[in-house]
């Protein structure tokens, strides 16, 4: 892990197209702004983990055979 020290209104660059800016520093929290291209997803860690869990669950779900659907539609 690379660790940076930044003050309010200072930023850092990731690659050539992602900028992370410190917008504010409060008691117990830091407000961060991220500028990134639209094709790059930016999520809080807990949201990212929830998305991963949902994707895993969806990929492991059993899809009924088409015969079953045909019989149900009759």
mmCIF file of the N, C-alpha and C atoms, coordinates in Angstrom:
data_MODEL
# 
_entry.id   MODEL 
# 
loop_
_atom_site.group_PDB 
_atom_site.id 
_atom_site.type_symbol 
_atom_site.label_atom_id 
_atom_site.label_alt_id 
_atom_site.label_comp_id 
_atom_site.label_asym_id 
_atom_site.label_entity_id 
_atom_site.label_seq_id 
_atom_site.pdbx_PDB_ins_code 
_atom_site.Cartn_x 
_atom_site.Cartn_y 
_atom_site.Cartn_z 
_atom_site.occupancy 
_atom_site.B_iso_or_equiv 
_atom_site.pdbx_formal_charge 
_atom_site.auth_seq_id 
_atom_site.auth_comp_id 
_atom_site.auth_asym_id 
_atom_site.auth_atom_id 
_atom_site.pdbx_PDB_model_num 
ATOM 1   N N  . UNK A 1 1  ? 0.851   -1.173  0.000   1.00 0.00 ? 1  UNK A N  1 
ATOM 2   C CA . UNK A 1 1  ? 0.000   0.000   0.000   1.00 0.00 ? 1  UNK A CA 1 
ATOM 3   C C  . UNK A 1 1  ? 0.894   1.233   0.000   1.00 0.00 ? 1  UNK A C  1 
ATOM 4   N N  . UNK A 1 2  ? 0.552   2.159   -0.863  1.00 0.00 ? 2  UNK A N  1 
ATOM 5   C CA . UNK A 1 2  ? 1.261   3.430   -0.920  1.00 0.00 ? 2  UNK A CA 1 
ATOM 6   C C  . UNK A 1 2  ? 0.471   4.438   -0.087  1.00 0.00 ? 2  UNK A C  1 
ATOM 7   N N  . UNK A 1 3  ? 1.114   5.128   0.813   1.00 0.00 ? 3  UNK A N  1 
ATOM 8   C CA . UNK A 1 3  ? 0.437   6.066   1.719   1.00 0.00 ? 3  UNK A CA 1 
ATOM 9   C C  . UNK A 1 3  ? 0.869   7.487   1.377   1.00 0.00 ? 3  UNK A C  1 
ATOM 10  N N  . UNK A 1 4  ? -0.118  8.384   1.247   1.00 0.00 ? 4  UNK A N  1 
ATOM 11  C CA . UNK A 1 4  ? 0.130   9.782   0.948   1.00 0.00 ? 4  UNK A CA 1 
ATOM 12  C C  . UNK A 1 4  ? -0.344  10.649  2.099   1.00 0.00 ? 4  UNK A C  1 
ATOM 13  N N  . UNK A 1 5  ? 0.300   11.774  2.289   1.00 0.00 ? 5  UNK A N  1 
ATOM 14  C CA . UNK A 1 5  ? -0.200  12.812  3.186   1.00 0.00 ? 5  UNK A CA 1 
ATOM 15  C C  . UNK A 1 5  ? -0.633  13.978  2.302   1.00 0.00 ? 5  UNK A C  1 
ATOM 16  N N  . UNK A 1 6  ? -1.875  14.394  2.421   1.00 0.00 ? 6  UNK A N  1 
ATOM 17  C CA . UNK A 1 6  ? -2.418  15.477  1.617   1.00 0.00 ? 6  UNK A CA 1 
ATOM 18  C C  . UNK A 1 6  ? -3.160  16.440  2.522   1.00 0.00 ? 6  UNK A C  1 
ATOM 19  N N  . UNK A 1 7  ? -3.194  17.689  2.144   1.00 0.00 ? 7  UNK A N  1 
ATOM 20  C CA . UNK A 1 7  ? -3.968  18.706  2.853   1.00 0.00 ? 7  UNK A CA 1 
ATOM 21  C C  . UNK A 1 7  ? -5.204  19.025  2.024   1.00 0.00 ? 7  UNK A C  1 
ATOM 22  N N  . UNK A 1 8  ? -6.109  19.784  2.619   1.00 0.00 ? 8  UNK A N  1 
ATOM 23  C CA . UNK A 1 8  ? -7.327  20.177  1.919   1.00 0.00 ? 8  UNK A CA 1 
ATOM 24  C C  . UNK A 1 8  ? -6.962  20.865  0.601   1.00 0.00 ? 8  UNK A C  1 
ATOM 25  N N  . UNK A 1 9  ? -7.701  20.537  -0.436  1.00 0.00 ? 9  UNK A N  1 
ATOM 26  C CA . UNK A 1 9  ? -7.532  21.062  -1.796  1.00 0.00 ? 9  UNK A CA 1 
ATOM 27  C C  . UNK A 1 9  ? -6.296  20.539  -2.521  1.00 0.00 ? 9  UNK A C  1 
ATOM 28  N N  . UNK A 1 10 ? -5.580  19.603  -1.923  1.00 0.00 ? 10 UNK A N  1 
ATOM 29  C CA . UNK A 1 10 ? -4.469  18.959  -2.627  1.00 0.00 ? 10 UNK A CA 1 
ATOM 30  C C  . UNK A 1 10 ? -4.994  17.669  -3.250  1.00 0.00 ? 10 UNK A C  1 
ATOM 31  N N  . UNK A 1 11 ? -4.306  17.200  -4.280  1.00 0.00 ? 11 UNK A N  1 
ATOM 32  C CA . UNK A 1 11 ? -4.772  16.000  -4.962  1.00 0.00 ? 11 UNK A CA 1 
ATOM 33  C C  . UNK A 1 11 ? -3.610  15.089  -5.310  1.00 0.00 ? 11 UNK A C  1 
ATOM 34  N N  . UNK A 1 12 ? -3.966  13.927  -5.826  1.00 0.00 ? 12 UNK A N  1 
ATOM 35  C CA . UNK A 1 12 ? -2.979  13.003  -6.363  1.00 0.00 ? 12 UNK A CA 1 
ATOM 36  C C  . UNK A 1 12 ? -3.564  12.417  -7.634  1.00 0.00 ? 12 UNK A C  1 
ATOM 37  N N  . UNK A 1 13 ? -2.701  11.944  -8.507  1.00 0.00 ? 13 UNK A N  1 
ATOM 38  C CA . UNK A 1 13 ? -3.104  11.426  -9.804  1.00 0.00 ? 13 UNK A CA 1 
ATOM 39  C C  . UNK A 1 13 ? -2.796  9.937   -9.854  1.00 0.00 ? 13 UNK A C  1 
ATOM 40  N N  . UNK A 1 14 ? -3.761  9.158   -10.336 1.00 0.00 ? 14 UNK A N  1 
ATOM 41  C CA . UNK A 1 14 ? -3.577  7.715   -10.534 1.00 0.00 ? 14 UNK A CA 1 
ATOM 42  C C  . UNK A 1 14 ? -3.605  7.478   -12.038 1.00 0.00 ? 14 UNK A C  1 
ATOM 43  N N  . UNK A 1 15 ? -2.535  6.900   -12.550 1.00 0.00 ? 15 UNK A N  1 
ATOM 44  C CA . UNK A 1 15 ? -2.430  6.747   -14.000 1.00 0.00 ? 15 UNK A CA 1 
ATOM 45  C C  . UNK A 1 15 ? -2.361  8.119   -14.622 1.00 0.00 ? 15 UNK A C  1 
ATOM 46  N N  . UNK A 1 16 ? -3.025  8.274   -15.754 1.00 0.00 ? 16 UNK A N  1 
ATOM 47  C CA . UNK A 1 16 ? -3.017  9.592   -16.393 1.00 0.00 ? 16 UNK A CA 1 
ATOM 48  C C  . UNK A 1 16 ? -4.402  10.231  -16.403 1.00 0.00 ? 16 UNK A C  1 
ATOM 49  N N  . UNK A 1 17 ? -5.412  9.498   -15.877 1.00 0.00 ? 17 UNK A N  1 
ATOM 50  C CA . UNK A 1 17 ? -6.755  10.030  -16.018 1.00 0.00 ? 17 UNK A CA 1 
ATOM 51  C C  . UNK A 1 17 ? -7.640  9.946   -14.767 1.00 0.00 ? 17 UNK A C  1 
ATOM 52  N N  . UNK A 1 18 ? -7.061  9.658   -13.630 1.00 0.00 ? 18 UNK A N  1 
ATOM 53  C CA . UNK A 1 18 ? -7.835  9.633   -12.382 1.00 0.00 ? 18 UNK A CA 1 
ATOM 54  C C  . UNK A 1 18 ? -7.202  10.607  -11.404 1.00 0.00 ? 18 UNK A C  1 
ATOM 55  N N  . UNK A 1 19 ? -8.018  11.530  -10.888 1.00 0.00 ? 19 UNK A N  1 
ATOM 56  C CA . UNK A 1 19 ? -7.536  12.507  -9.911  1.00 0.00 ? 19 UNK A CA 1 
ATOM 57  C C  . UNK A 1 19 ? -8.349  12.372  -8.628  1.00 0.00 ? 19 UNK A C  1 
ATOM 58  N N  . UNK A 1 20 ? -7.647  12.276  -7.524  1.00 0.00 ? 20 UNK A N  1 
ATOM 59  C CA . UNK A 1 20 ? -8.278  12.191  -6.205  1.00 0.00 ? 20 UNK A CA 1 
ATOM 60  C C  . UNK A 1 20 ? -7.925  13.475  -5.458  1.00 0.00 ? 20 UNK A C  1 
ATOM 61  N N  . UNK A 1 21 ? -8.957  14.220  -5.034  1.00 0.00 ? 21 UNK A N  1 
ATOM 62  C CA . UNK A 1 21 ? -8.762  15.503  -4.372  1.00 0.00 ? 21 UNK A CA 1 
ATOM 63  C C  . UNK A 1 21 ? -9.349  15.465  -2.971  1.00 0.00 ? 21 UNK A C  1 
ATOM 64  N N  . UNK A 1 22 ? -8.622  16.008  -2.001  1.00 0.00 ? 22 UNK A N  1 
ATOM 65  C CA . UNK A 1 22 ? -9.127  16.135  -0.638  1.00 0.00 ? 22 UNK A CA 1 
ATOM 66  C C  . UNK A 1 22 ? -9.976  17.403  -0.595  1.00 0.00 ? 22 UNK A C  1 
ATOM 67  N N  . UNK A 1 23 ? -11.273 17.224  -0.367  1.00 0.00 ? 23 UNK A N  1 
ATOM 68  C CA . UNK A 1 23 ? -12.192 18.360  -0.377  1.00 0.00 ? 23 UNK A CA 1 
ATOM 69  C C  . UNK A 1 23 ? -12.401 18.954  1.006   1.00 0.00 ? 23 UNK A C  1 
ATOM 70  N N  . UNK A 1 24 ? -12.286 18.125  2.015   1.00 0.00 ? 24 UNK A N  1 
ATOM 71  C CA . UNK A 1 24 ? -12.484 18.614  3.378   1.00 0.00 ? 24 UNK A CA 1 
ATOM 72  C C  . UNK A 1 24 ? -12.000 17.608  4.394   1.00 0.00 ? 24 UNK A C  1 
ATOM 73  N N  . UNK A 1 25 ? -11.621 18.121  5.553   1.00 0.00 ? 25 UNK A N  1 
ATOM 74  C CA . UNK A 1 25 ? -11.151 17.266  6.644   1.00 0.00 ? 25 UNK A CA 1 
ATOM 75  C C  . UNK A 1 25 ? -11.936 17.668  7.879   1.00 0.00 ? 25 UNK A C  1 
ATOM 76  N N  . UNK A 1 26 ? -12.661 16.701  8.449   1.00 0.00 ? 26 UNK A N  1 
ATOM 77  C CA . UNK A 1 26 ? -13.458 16.972  9.639   1.00 0.00 ? 26 UNK A CA 1 
ATOM 78  C C  . UNK A 1 26 ? -12.985 16.115  10.791  1.00 0.00 ? 26 UNK A C  1 
ATOM 79  N N  . UNK A 1 27 ? -13.760 16.134  11.856  1.00 0.00 ? 27 UNK A N  1 
ATOM 80  C CA . UNK A 1 27 ? -13.395 15.294  12.994  1.00 0.00 ? 27 UNK A CA 1 
ATOM 81  C C  . UNK A 1 27 ? -13.807 13.862  12.689  1.00 0.00 ? 27 UNK A C  1 
ATOM 82  N N  . UNK A 1 28 ? -12.840 13.027  12.430  1.00 0.00 ? 28 UNK A N  1 
ATOM 83  C CA . UNK A 1 28 ? -13.104 11.619  12.181  1.00 0.00 ? 28 UNK A CA 1 
ATOM 84  C C  . UNK A 1 28 ? -13.446 11.267  10.744  1.00 0.00 ? 28 UNK A C  1 
ATOM 85  N N  . UNK A 1 29 ? -13.406 12.228  9.821   1.00 0.00 ? 29 UNK A N  1 
ATOM 86  C CA . UNK A 1 29 ? -13.674 11.877  8.429   1.00 0.00 ? 29 UNK A CA 1 
ATOM 87  C C  . UNK A 1 29 ? -12.929 12.789  7.466   1.00 0.00 ? 29 UNK A C  1 
ATOM 88  N N  . UNK A 1 30 ? -12.840 12.317  6.244   1.00 0.00 ? 30 UNK A N  1 
ATOM 89  C CA . UNK A 1 30 ? -12.198 13.071  5.168   1.00 0.00 ? 30 UNK A CA 1 
ATOM 90  C C  . UNK A 1 30 ? -13.141 13.041  3.978   1.00 0.00 ? 30 UNK A C  1 
ATOM 91  N N  . UNK A 1 31 ? -13.382 14.168  3.366   1.00 0.00 ? 31 UNK A N  1 
ATOM 92  C CA . UNK A 1 31 ? -14.235 14.243  2.176   1.00 0.00 ? 31 UNK A CA 1 
ATOM 93  C C  . UNK A 1 31 ? -13.315 14.210  0.967   1.00 0.00 ? 31 UNK A C  1 
ATOM 94  N N  . UNK A 1 32 ? -13.540 13.218  0.100   1.00 0.00 ? 32 UNK A N  1 
ATOM 95  C CA . UNK A 1 32 ? -12.669 12.972  -1.044  1.00 0.00 ? 32 UNK A CA 1 
ATOM 96  C C  . UNK A 1 32 ? -13.476 13.121  -2.326  1.00 0.00 ? 32 UNK A C  1 
ATOM 97  N N  . UNK A 1 33 ? -12.916 13.799  -3.314  1.00 0.00 ? 33 UNK A N  1 
ATOM 98  C CA . UNK A 1 33 ? -13.519 13.895  -4.639  1.00 0.00 ? 33 UNK A CA 1 
ATOM 99  C C  . UNK A 1 33 ? -12.681 13.113  -5.627  1.00 0.00 ? 33 UNK A C  1 
ATOM 100 N N  . UNK A 1 34 ? -13.348 12.380  -6.513  1.00 0.00 ? 34 UNK A N  1 
ATOM 101 C CA . UNK A 1 34 ? -12.631 11.564  -7.494  1.00 0.00 ? 34 UNK A CA 1 
ATOM 102 C C  . UNK A 1 34 ? -13.116 11.936  -8.884  1.00 0.00 ? 34 UNK A C  1 
ATOM 103 N N  . UNK A 1 35 ? -12.175 12.288  -9.749  1.00 0.00 ? 35 UNK A N  1 
ATOM 104 C CA . UNK A 1 35 ? -12.475 12.552  -11.151 1.00 0.00 ? 35 UNK A CA 1 
ATOM 105 C C  . UNK A 1 35 ? -11.894 11.397  -11.950 1.00 0.00 ? 35 UNK A C  1 
ATOM 106 N N  . UNK A 1 36 ? -12.779 10.676  -12.652 1.00 0.00 ? 36 UNK A N  1 
ATOM 107 C CA . UNK A 1 36 ? -12.343 9.515   -13.429 1.00 0.00 ? 36 UNK A CA 1 
ATOM 108 C C  . UNK A 1 36 ? -13.216 9.411   -14.679 1.00 0.00 ? 36 UNK A C  1 
ATOM 109 N N  . UNK A 1 37 ? -12.702 8.765   -15.714 1.00 0.00 ? 37 UNK A N  1 
ATOM 110 C CA . UNK A 1 37 ? -13.513 8.548   -16.909 1.00 0.00 ? 37 UNK A CA 1 
ATOM 111 C C  . UNK A 1 37 ? -14.763 7.730   -16.569 1.00 0.00 ? 37 UNK A C  1 
ATOM 112 N N  . UNK A 1 38 ? -15.814 7.920   -17.346 1.00 0.00 ? 38 UNK A N  1 
ATOM 113 C CA . UNK A 1 38 ? -17.088 7.237   -17.078 1.00 0.00 ? 38 UNK A CA 1 
ATOM 114 C C  . UNK A 1 38 ? -16.974 5.718   -17.109 1.00 0.00 ? 38 UNK A C  1 
ATOM 115 N N  . UNK A 1 39 ? -16.043 5.174   -17.894 1.00 0.00 ? 39 UNK A N  1 
ATOM 116 C CA . UNK A 1 39 ? -15.939 3.718   -17.999 1.00 0.00 ? 39 UNK A CA 1 
ATOM 117 C C  . UNK A 1 39 ? -15.263 3.081   -16.785 1.00 0.00 ? 39 UNK A C  1 
ATOM 118 N N  . UNK A 1 40 ? -14.780 3.889   -15.850 1.00 0.00 ? 40 UNK A N  1 
ATOM 119 C CA . UNK A 1 40 ? -14.155 3.369   -14.635 1.00 0.00 ? 40 UNK A CA 1 
ATOM 120 C C  . UNK A 1 40 ? -15.152 3.485   -13.490 1.00 0.00 ? 40 UNK A C  1 
ATOM 121 N N  . UNK A 1 41 ? -15.472 2.347   -12.866 1.00 0.00 ? 41 UNK A N  1 
ATOM 122 C CA . UNK A 1 41 ? -16.408 2.337   -11.738 1.00 0.00 ? 41 UNK A CA 1 
ATOM 123 C C  . UNK A 1 41 ? -15.692 2.802   -10.483 1.00 0.00 ? 41 UNK A C  1 
ATOM 124 N N  . UNK A 1 42 ? -16.365 3.648   -9.719  1.00 0.00 ? 42 UNK A N  1 
ATOM 125 C CA . UNK A 1 42 ? -15.827 4.122   -8.446  1.00 0.00 ? 42 UNK A CA 1 
ATOM 126 C C  . UNK A 1 42 ? -16.897 3.857   -7.385  1.00 0.00 ? 42 UNK A C  1 
ATOM 127 N N  . UNK A 1 43 ? -16.577 3.031   -6.396  1.00 0.00 ? 43 UNK A N  1 
ATOM 128 C CA . UNK A 1 43 ? -17.532 2.672   -5.345  1.00 0.00 ? 43 UNK A CA 1 
ATOM 129 C C  . UNK A 1 43 ? -16.853 2.737   -3.984  1.00 0.00 ? 43 UNK A C  1 
ATOM 130 N N  . UNK A 1 44 ? -17.658 2.983   -2.954  1.00 0.00 ? 44 UNK A N  1 
ATOM 131 C CA . UNK A 1 44 ? -17.143 2.784   -1.596  1.00 0.00 ? 44 UNK A CA 1 
ATOM 132 C C  . UNK A 1 44 ? -16.886 1.288   -1.428  1.00 0.00 ? 44 UNK A C  1 
ATOM 133 N N  . UNK A 1 45 ? -15.954 0.930   -0.570  1.00 0.00 ? 45 UNK A N  1 
ATOM 134 C CA . UNK A 1 45 ? -15.566 -0.472  -0.406  1.00 0.00 ? 45 UNK A CA 1 
ATOM 135 C C  . UNK A 1 45 ? -16.767 -1.353  -0.070  1.00 0.00 ? 45 UNK A C  1 
ATOM 136 N N  . UNK A 1 46 ? -17.617 -0.923  0.860   1.00 0.00 ? 46 UNK A N  1 
ATOM 137 C CA . UNK A 1 46 ? -18.747 -1.765  1.264   1.00 0.00 ? 46 UNK A CA 1 
ATOM 138 C C  . UNK A 1 46 ? -19.754 -1.963  0.130   1.00 0.00 ? 46 UNK A C  1 
ATOM 139 N N  . UNK A 1 47 ? -19.910 -0.982  -0.732  1.00 0.00 ? 47 UNK A N  1 
ATOM 140 C CA . UNK A 1 47 ? -20.795 -1.122  -1.889  1.00 0.00 ? 47 UNK A CA 1 
ATOM 141 C C  . UNK A 1 47 ? -20.179 -2.093  -2.895  1.00 0.00 ? 47 UNK A C  1 
ATOM 142 N N  . UNK A 1 48 ? -18.879 -1.970  -3.118  1.00 0.00 ? 48 UNK A N  1 
ATOM 143 C CA . UNK A 1 48 ? -18.169 -2.870  -4.024  1.00 0.00 ? 48 UNK A CA 1 
ATOM 144 C C  . UNK A 1 48 ? -18.301 -4.318  -3.563  1.00 0.00 ? 48 UNK A C  1 
ATOM 145 N N  . UNK A 1 49 ? -18.134 -4.564  -2.258  1.00 0.00 ? 49 UNK A N  1 
ATOM 146 C CA . UNK A 1 49 ? -18.254 -5.922  -1.719  1.00 0.00 ? 49 UNK A CA 1 
ATOM 147 C C  . UNK A 1 49 ? -19.677 -6.455  -1.899  1.00 0.00 ? 49 UNK A C  1 
ATOM 148 N N  . UNK A 1 50 ? -20.689 -5.603  -1.703  1.00 0.00 ? 50 UNK A N  1 
ATOM 149 C CA . UNK A 1 50 ? -22.079 -6.025  -1.896  1.00 0.00 ? 50 UNK A CA 1 
ATOM 150 C C  . UNK A 1 50 ? -22.331 -6.388  -3.361  1.00 0.00 ? 50 UNK A C  1 
ATOM 151 N N  . UNK A 1 51 ? -21.793 -5.617  -4.281  1.00 0.00 ? 51 UNK A N  1 
ATOM 152 C CA . UNK A 1 51 ? -21.935 -5.909  -5.709  1.00 0.00 ? 51 UNK A CA 1 
ATOM 153 C C  . UNK A 1 51 ? -21.288 -7.254  -6.035  1.00 0.00 ? 51 UNK A C  1 
ATOM 154 N N  . UNK A 1 52 ? -20.091 -7.492  -5.498  1.00 0.00 ? 52 UNK A N  1 
ATOM 155 C CA . UNK A 1 52 ? -19.408 -8.768  -5.725  1.00 0.00 ? 52 UNK A CA 1 
ATOM 156 C C  . UNK A 1 52 ? -20.244 -9.938  -5.218  1.00 0.00 ? 52 UNK A C  1 
ATOM 157 N N  . UNK A 1 53 ? -20.821 -9.793  -4.001  1.00 0.00 ? 53 UNK A N  1 
ATOM 158 C CA . UNK A 1 53 ? -21.654 -10.870 -3.440  1.00 0.00 ? 53 UNK A CA 1 
ATOM 159 C C  . UNK A 1 53 ? -22.873 -11.133 -4.319  1.00 0.00 ? 53 UNK A C  1 
ATOM 160 N N  . UNK A 1 54 ? -23.538 -10.071 -4.774  1.00 0.00 ? 54 UNK A N  1 
ATOM 161 C CA . UNK A 1 54 ? -24.717 -10.232 -5.623  1.00 0.00 ? 54 UNK A CA 1 
ATOM 162 C C  . UNK A 1 54 ? -24.354 -10.890 -6.955  1.00 0.00 ? 54 UNK A C  1 
ATOM 163 N N  . UNK A 1 55 ? -23.236 -10.478 -7.537  1.00 0.00 ? 55 UNK A N  1 
ATOM 164 C CA . UNK A 1 55 ? -22.804 -11.080 -8.803  1.00 0.00 ? 55 UNK A CA 1 
ATOM 165 C C  . UNK A 1 55 ? -22.474 -12.556 -8.627  1.00 0.00 ? 55 UNK A C  1 
ATOM 166 N N  . UNK A 1 56 ? -21.834 -12.902 -7.532  1.00 0.00 ? 56 UNK A N  1 
ATOM 167 C CA . UNK A 1 56 ? -21.504 -14.298 -7.261  1.00 0.00 ? 56 UNK A CA 1 
ATOM 168 C C  . UNK A 1 56 ? -22.784 -15.115 -7.082  1.00 0.00 ? 56 UNK A C  1 
ATOM 169 N N  . UNK A 1 57 ? -23.730 -14.590 -6.311  1.00 0.00 ? 57 UNK A N  1 
ATOM 170 C CA . UNK A 1 57 ? -24.995 -15.295 -6.097  1.00 0.00 ? 57 UNK A CA 1 
ATOM 171 C C  . UNK A 1 57 ? -25.740 -15.484 -7.416  1.00 0.00 ? 57 UNK A C  1 
ATOM 172 N N  . UNK A 1 58 ? -25.749 -14.457 -8.261  1.00 0.00 ? 58 UNK A N  1 
ATOM 173 C CA . UNK A 1 58 ? -26.438 -14.561 -9.547  1.00 0.00 ? 58 UNK A CA 1 
ATOM 174 C C  . UNK A 1 58 ? -25.768 -15.585 -10.460 1.00 0.00 ? 58 UNK A C  1 
ATOM 175 N N  . UNK A 1 59 ? -24.457 -15.648 -10.405 1.00 0.00 ? 59 UNK A N  1 
ATOM 176 C CA . UNK A 1 59 ? -23.741 -16.590 -11.274 1.00 0.00 ? 59 UNK A CA 1 
ATOM 177 C C  . UNK A 1 59 ? -23.920 -18.029 -10.819 1.00 0.00 ? 59 UNK A C  1 
ATOM 178 N N  . UNK A 1 60 ? -24.276 -18.235 -9.564  1.00 0.00 ? 60 UNK A N  1 
ATOM 179 C CA . UNK A 1 60 ? -24.437 -19.590 -9.041  1.00 0.00 ? 60 UNK A CA 1 
ATOM 180 C C  . UNK A 1 60 ? -25.891 -20.038 -8.992  1.00 0.00 ? 60 UNK A C  1 
ATOM 181 N N  . UNK A 1 61 ? -26.817 -19.169 -9.393  1.00 0.00 ? 61 UNK A N  1 
ATOM 182 C CA . UNK A 1 61 ? -28.229 -19.544 -9.344  1.00 0.00 ? 61 UNK A CA 1 
ATOM 183 C C  . UNK A 1 61 ? -28.524 -20.580 -10.425 1.00 0.00 ? 61 UNK A C  1 
ATOM 184 N N  . UNK A 1 62 ? -29.442 -21.449 -10.117 1.00 0.00 ? 62 UNK A N  1 
ATOM 185 C CA . UNK A 1 62 ? -29.821 -22.505 -11.059 1.00 0.00 ? 62 UNK A CA 1 
ATOM 186 C C  . UNK A 1 62 ? -30.907 -21.973 -11.992 1.00 0.00 ? 62 UNK A C  1 
ATOM 187 N N  . UNK A 1 63 ? -30.692 -22.126 -13.279 1.00 0.00 ? 63 UNK A N  1 
ATOM 188 C CA . UNK A 1 63 ? -31.677 -21.705 -14.260 1.00 0.00 ? 63 UNK A CA 1 
ATOM 189 C C  . UNK A 1 63 ? -32.454 -22.959 -14.678 1.00 0.00 ? 63 UNK A C  1 
ATOM 190 N N  . UNK A 1 64 ? -33.778 -22.943 -14.512 1.00 0.00 ? 64 UNK A N  1 
ATOM 191 C CA . UNK A 1 64 ? -34.567 -24.123 -14.905 1.00 0.00 ? 64 UNK A CA 1 
ATOM 192 C C  . UNK A 1 64 ? -34.420 -24.417 -16.397 1.00 0.00 ? 64 UNK A C  1 
ATOM 193 N N  . UNK A 1 65 ? -34.588 -25.673 -16.732 1.00 0.00 ? 65 UNK A N  1 
ATOM 194 C CA . UNK A 1 65 ? -34.504 -26.078 -18.140 1.00 0.00 ? 65 UNK A CA 1 
ATOM 195 C C  . UNK A 1 65 ? -35.663 -25.473 -18.923 1.00 0.00 ? 65 UNK A C  1 
ATOM 196 N N  . UNK A 1 66 ? -35.462 -25.259 -20.223 1.00 0.00 ? 66 UNK A N  1 
ATOM 197 C CA . UNK A 1 66 ? -36.497 -24.651 -21.054 1.00 0.00 ? 66 UNK A CA 1 
ATOM 198 C C  . UNK A 1 66 ? -37.755 -25.505 -21.109 1.00 0.00 ? 66 UNK A C  1 
ATOM 199 N N  . UNK A 1 67 ? -37.614 -26.823 -20.970 1.00 0.00 ? 67 UNK A N  1 
ATOM 200 C CA . UNK A 1 67 ? -38.795 -27.701 -20.972 1.00 0.00 ? 67 UNK A CA 1 
ATOM 201 C C  . UNK A 1 67 ? -39.739 -27.298 -19.847 1.00 0.00 ? 67 UNK A C  1 
ATOM 202 N N  . UNK A 1 68 ? -39.176 -26.995 -18.708 1.00 0.00 ? 68 UNK A N  1 
ATOM 203 C CA . UNK A 1 68 ? -39.989 -26.595 -17.559 1.00 0.00 ? 68 UNK A CA 1 
ATOM 204 C C  . UNK A 1 68 ? -40.769 -25.332 -17.882 1.00 0.00 ? 68 UNK A C  1 
ATOM 205 N N  . UNK A 1 69 ? -40.135 -24.360 -18.489 1.00 0.00 ? 69 UNK A N  1 
ATOM 206 C CA . UNK A 1 69 ? -40.802 -23.121 -18.867 1.00 0.00 ? 69 UNK A CA 1 
ATOM 207 C C  . UNK A 1 69 ? -41.932 -23.389 -19.855 1.00 0.00 ? 69 UNK A C  1 
ATOM 208 N N  . UNK A 1 70 ? -41.661 -24.233 -20.823 1.00 0.00 ? 70 UNK A N  1 
ATOM 209 C CA . UNK A 1 70 ? -42.674 -24.557 -21.842 1.00 0.00 ? 70 UNK A CA 1 
ATOM 210 C C  . UNK A 1 70 ? -43.899 -25.191 -21.180 1.00 0.00 ? 70 UNK A C  1 
ATOM 211 N N  . UNK A 1 71 ? -43.651 -26.102 -20.242 1.00 0.00 ? 71 UNK A N  1 
ATOM 212 C CA . UNK A 1 71 ? -44.764 -26.763 -19.554 1.00 0.00 ? 71 UNK A CA 1 
ATOM 213 C C  . UNK A 1 71 ? -45.532 -25.774 -18.678 1.00 0.00 ? 71 UNK A C  1 
ATOM 214 N N  . UNK A 1 72 ? -44.833 -24.854 -18.057 1.00 0.00 ? 72 UNK A N  1 
ATOM 215 C CA . UNK A 1 72 ? -45.501 -23.867 -17.207 1.00 0.00 ? 72 UNK A CA 1 
ATOM 216 C C  . UNK A 1 72 ? -46.348 -22.904 -18.030 1.00 0.00 ? 72 UNK A C  1 
ATOM 217 N N  . UNK A 1 73 ? -45.936 -22.637 -19.257 1.00 0.00 ? 73 UNK A N  1 
ATOM 218 C CA . UNK A 1 73 ? -46.638 -21.688 -20.102 1.00 0.00 ? 73 UNK A CA 1 
ATOM 219 C C  . UNK A 1 73 ? -47.918 -22.264 -20.692 1.00 0.00 ? 73 UNK A C  1 
ATOM 220 N N  . UNK A 1 74 ? -48.084 -23.583 -20.633 1.00 0.00 ? 74 UNK A N  1 
ATOM 221 C CA . UNK A 1 74 ? -49.284 -24.218 -21.203 1.00 0.00 ? 74 UNK A CA 1 
ATOM 222 C C  . UNK A 1 74 ? -50.500 -23.973 -20.361 1.00 0.00 ? 74 UNK A C  1 
# 
